[in-house]
Amino acid sequence: MQENSTKKTQNSQENRKHKDSLFVDYFSKDRDWKQHFLSLYNALHGTNLQVETTRLERVNLEQVLYMDYYNDIAVLVNGQFIMMIEHQSTINPNMPLRLLEYVSRIYGNLVDSKSKFSDQLIPLAKPEFFVFYTGKEEIPPESYLYLSDAFKLNHDSNSETTLELVVKVCKIRGRERWPKAKNCDILNNFSESRLSPCETTKDVSPVVHHCSDLQEYTQILELIDEAKTTGKENPLTWTIQEAVRRNIMKDYLERKGGEALSILTAEYDFDTAIAVKQEEAYAKGISLGREEGISIGLERGLEQGAYQNKLETARSFLAYGDPPEKVAFCTGLPLETVQGLMES
């Protein structure tokens, strides 16, 4: 029994770790993903492809087989292009290496292993690599990361680069009020020589202005920030309700219902909430004069805050009609606690 319980816990953690984000679901998994993906593709390439006349095939790595190589979006377009998109809230200079691993395994899945030894050239779909960045570091609207930047012998001007992979980084959220990045080494990866030729003076990539679906997605992120900063009681539930009221991704959110809330919950950034709980616990420990002292007050405040977050999430799931067993599984709360919430 203990072994089964341990396996369930591990599976739960693994599923949450690799649960699709709202971005991935909307642009590559949802019922209408082809329409959303093509709007993004057209915005990036200046084309006007239509769903009815375009062959789209998801070629993502299966997470069961490639758990360590789980990528966000990889779509084969008309058998000629593989567009790979990673959605990142942190700057990762090793993304070219990661995408090199991803695409090599995708090619391995697309090409028959025996044909690799044939005397005939195997035609390959051309890959394109993108990172859509939503974080708070101040980087250019568009920039590039190069695999060759990691090569140790780059200081040798006589050495020839025989392997290269280029990733286009598109900043899709503008935040002029955020401070500049403290890590100067990170920003060195975005030198002006790496900037793409872009006429816009906005601080986000032009793709945001050319793709209405991407605009609506970024508006969802803004609503989440608004809910957190204004202290909404159930920030994610409020975000969904407010987005529907403002006609932002309305059809998708109404159709997904509780599943949309589950997706948002899985990727929700609790850093801000934890910081708030720390401050509350500190103040409460001082005002009540607890004998345990400030450190114990902080610890208890954090524990209580985490528990309250789980209860709020469970109430939101139940409000959308999710069964108590599923809610207990997603939140980690005891089934009896969830059933008590449902009855109350």
N, C-alpha and C positions, 0 to 999 in steps of 0.2 A: 504493500500500500504506500509506504514511504517513497519507494522508487517511482511509482506511477505519479505521485504528487510532485516529485522533483522534476520528472519529465514534463509534466504539464506546465510547471513554472518556467522551465527553460524554453518550452515552445512559445509560451506567452511572451516572454521577454524577446525572443527572436522575432516573433510576428510583429511586435510593436516596433522593434528596431528597424524592420524592413517594410513597415506599412507604407503604402503609397501616400505621398503628400497630395494636397489639393492640386498643386501644379501638375503633377504626374497624372493624376486621375483625369483632370479636365482636358489635358492636351494629348493623352495617349491611351486612356483606358475606358473612359465614359462611353455611353451609347453613341453620343455625337462627337466622339473624339476626332474623327476624320475631318469634320468641318472646322473644329477649333485648331487642329494641327495645320491644316492648309492655310488658314488665315495667318498663322505664324510663319509658315514657310514662304508664303507670298510676300509678307512684309519684309522678310530677310533677303529675299532674292529679287524683289521687284517684278514678280510674275503674277499671273492671274489664273492659276490652276483651279479647276473645279472638281468637286468630289465625284461627279458622275463620270468624268473622263480621266481620272487619275487613279493609278493603282498604288495603294498604300498597304504596307505590310510591317507589322511590329516585329522587330528582330532583337528585342531586349534579351539579355541573358536571363535564363530561368534561375530564380533565386534558390530553388531547391538544389540545383546542380552546381551553381556558382555563387554560393552564399557570400564568399569574400569578394565577389566581383559583381555585385548587384548595382546596375546602372539605372539612371532615371528614364531617359527617353532615347530610343534608337528606332528609327523608322526608315524602311527601304522605299524610295519614291520611284515608281515606274521602272524598278529593277536597275536603275542607273545611279542613284545617289543614296547614301546612308547618312541621314542627318542625326547626329548625336547631340543631345542637350543635357547638361547637368545643371541643376538648380542648387545654388549655394548661398548661404548667409554668412559664410566666412571666406576669407581669401586663402586659397590653397595653391601655392606655387608648384606643387607636384601634380596638378591636374593633367598636364600632358602625359606624364608617365601612367597615371591611372587610365586615361582614355586609350593609350597605346595597348594596355592589357585588355581593355574592353573590346576594342575593335579587332584585335588579333583573334580573340575567341569567337567573335561574331563571324568573321571570315571563315574560321574553322567549322562553324555550323552551316554556313552557306555553301561551302565548296566540298565536293566529294573528296575524301582523303586519298583515294587511288588516283584521281585525275591530277593531283599535284606532281606526280612523277611522269606525266605524259609529255610528249614532245610538242604538244600544242599549247599555245599561250592561253591561260585561263582568264577570261574577261571578268574584271572585278568592278563592283559598284564603287564610285568615288565617295570617300568619306568626308564629312564636314563636321567640325567640332565647335561647340558653343558652350559657354558657361553663362547662365543668367544669374547675376549677382544681386541680392536683396539686402545685403548687410549695411553696416553703419560706417565702414571705413570710407574715407574720401578718396575715390579713385576716378580716373577719367571716364567719360560716358562709354567709350569703346576703347579697347586695348587688346593686346595679344600676349599670350604666354607661349614660350617656345621650349620644346624638349631639349634643344641644344644648349639652352642656358644652364642646364644641369651638368653638361659634360666637363670633366675636370681639366681637359686639355684645351679649353677654349682660349686660354691665354696665349697659346702658340698660334701666331698668325699664319704659319705655314701649314697647319693641319687643316684637312678638308673635312667638312661635315658630311658624313655619308648616311645619316639617319636624322630625319626631322619630323616633327609633328607640331602643328600650329593650332592653338585654341583661341578663338575669338571670345573675349569677355565683354558681355553687354550688361551695363549697369541699368537695371530697370526700375530702381526707386531713387528719387531725388530727395536728399536731406541736407540742405545747406546749413541747417542749424547744428548739425552734428560736428563734433571736433575732428580735426585732422587725425589720421591714424598715428598712433604712438610708435608703431613698429616701422621705422624707416626702411629696414631691410625688405619688408613686404612691398612697400611702395616702389622700391627700386625695380621691381618686376614690371612696372607700368611706366617706364621712361617714355619721353615724348617721341622717341624714335619708333616706339611700338604702337603709337596711336594710329587708328584707322583714319583715312581721309573722310572727314565728316564736317559738313558745312554748318550743322546746327550748333547753336550756342547753349542749348539746354544742358543740364547736368545729368541727363539720362540718355540712353541709347535711342537713336531715331526709330528703332523698331517699335518702341512703346507708342509713339505717335502714329505709326502706320498700321497698328494691329489693335482693333477695338477689343478683342477677346483678352489680349494681354493687359490693356488698360484696365479692364474690369477686374482682372485678377489682382493687379497692384492696388486697386481701390479696396479690395477685401483686406489686404495687408494693412492698409491705412486705417480701416475700421477696427481691426484688432488692436492696433496701437492706441486708437482713440478710446476703446473700451477699457484697456489696461490703465491708461493715464488718468482717466476720469473715474476709475474705481467702480465700474459696473459690477453688480453682484454676480451675474453669470456672463462674463465677457464674451464667450464664444457663442452662446445662445443669442445674446444681444447683437452680435456681429451679423449672424445669419438673418435675424429678423429685420435689422436695419438695412442690410443689403437688399433683401426682397422689397422692402418699402421704397428704396431708392432705385429699384429696377436694375440692380447690379448682379449679374449672373443669376437672375431671378428664376428662369426656367430650370436651370441646373439645380439650384438649391432647393426649390420646391419639389422637384422630382426625386432628389436624393434623400430629403428628409433627415432622419436620424443618422444616416450613413455619412452625410456631409459633416455633421457635428462630430462623429467619431473620427473622421479623417483629420479635422482641425485639432481635435484634442490630442491625437497621436503626435502631431508635429508642433504643438503649442510651446512657446518658449517661456519657461517658468522662471527664468533668471530674475526678471523684474519683480515677480510675485514673491520670490524667496527673499530678495533684498528688503521688500516692504515688511515681510513677516519678521525679519531680523530686527528692524527698527522698532516695530511694535513690541516685540518680546523684550527688547532692551528697556523701553520706556515703562512697560508694565512691571518689569522686575524692579526698577528703581522706585516706582510709585508705591508698590505694595511692600517694599522693604523685605523681600524674601530672604530668609536665612541662607538659602542655598547660594545666594549671590547672583551676580549678573550673568555669569556663564551658564548656570543651570537655567536661569530664566530664559535666556536665548534659546537654549536647547529645547526646552518645553514649548516655547512659542513657535519654533520651527516645526516641531512635531504636530502641534495642534493646527498650524496653518496648512501643513501638507494634508492632514486628515480632512480639514474643512474643504480643501480643493477637491479631494476625492468625492466628498458628499455632494458638492455643487455640480460636479461633472455627472455623477450618478443621477441626480434629479433632472438634469438636462436630457440625458439619455431616455429616462423614463417618460419625460414629457413628450418625446418623439415616438413613443410606443415601443421602444426596444424591450425585449423580455428581460426579466431580472437576472437570468442566468448569464446572458450576454453582457449585461451591465457589470455584474460582479467580475466577470472574466476580464473586461477591459479596464476596470478601475482598480482591481486588486482588493476590493472590499469583500467581507464575508457575505455570502448569499443571504443570511438572516438579516443583516443590516440593510441590504438593498430591498428585501421584501418589506421590512419595516418602513422604509421611505415610501414605497409604493402604496402601502396601506394608509400612510398619513397624508 
